[in-house]
Amino acid sequence: MRRTTIFLDERLLKRAVQAARAEGRSFAALVREALAQYLSNRGGNRSRLPSVTGAYASGVADTAERHEELLAQLTGRDSGDLGR
């Protein structure tokens, strides 16, 4: 491992140090993990979900299970016709 220097604004540094302390690990370990995760997520993967995915709660828990029924209501079609 090589030592490096990064420059952070005071607010970001304070938040990172607090997060590392709360998780019981070093600031350096937190930075290494965050950077590794950032780089692995960048990988040119164009199939990633939009950044707003999961940002809002509809209050309805079964939307995924009822997607065909809900789409049928929106389109005025029978839910059995949606797969065709």
C-alpha positions in Angstrom: 0.0 0.0 0.0 1.2 3.5 -0.8 0.6 6.6 1.3 -1.1 9.5 -0.5 -2.5 12.9 0.4 -5.9 14.2 -0.4 -7.4 17.6 0.2 -10.9 17.8 1.8 -13.0 20.7 2.9 -13.5 20.8 6.7 -17.2 19.7 6.6 -16.5 16.6 4.5 -13.5 15.7 6.6 -15.5 16.0 9.8 -18.3 13.9 8.5 -15.9 11.2 7.2 -14.0 11.1 10.5 -17.3 10.8 12.5 -18.5 8.0 10.2 -15.3 6.1 10.6 -15.4 6.5 14.3 -19.0 5.4 14.5 -18.2 2.3 12.5 -15.2 1.5 14.7 -12.6 1.7 11.9 -9.9 4.1 10.7 -10.5 7.1 8.4 -8.1 5.6 5.9 -10.1 2.3 5.7 -13.3 4.3 5.2 -11.7 6.3 2.4 -10.2 3.2 0.7 -13.6 1.5 0.8 -15.5 4.5 -0.5 -13.0 5.0 -3.4 -13.1 1.3 -4.3 -16.9 1.4 -4.3 -17.0 4.5 -6.4 -14.6 3.1 -9.0 -16.5 -0.2 -9.2 -19.7 1.6 -9.8 -18.3 3.7 -12.6 -17.1 0.8 -14.8 -18.9 2.0 -17.8 -22.0 0.0 -16.9 -24.8 1.8 -18.8 -27.5 -0.5 -17.4 -27.3 1.2 -14.0 -30.5 2.5 -12.6 -31.2 6.2 -12.6 -30.0 8.1 -9.5 -33.6 8.7 -8.5 -34.4 5.0 -8.2 -35.6 4.3 -4.7 -35.6 7.9 -3.7 -39.4 8.1 -3.2 -41.8 6.1 -1.2 -45.3 5.6 -2.7 -46.6 4.0 0.5 -47.7 1.0 -1.6 -45.8 -2.2 -0.8 -47.0 -4.5 -3.5 -46.3 -2.4 -6.7 -43.8 -4.9 -8.1 -46.1 -7.8 -7.6 -49.1 -6.0 -9.2 -47.3 -4.3 -12.1 -49.3 -6.0 -14.8 -52.6 -5.1 -13.1 -51.5 -1.5 -12.6 -50.3 -1.1 -16.2 -53.6 -2.6 -17.4 -55.5 0.1 -15.5 -53.3 2.8 -17.0 -53.7 1.6 -20.6 -57.3 0.4 -20.3 -56.3 -3.1 -21.5 -56.8 -6.5 -19.9 -53.8 -7.5 -17.7 -53.6 -10.8 -19.6 -53.0 -8.9 -22.9 -49.9 -7.0 -21.6 -47.4 -9.7 -22.3 -48.4 -9.9 -26.0 
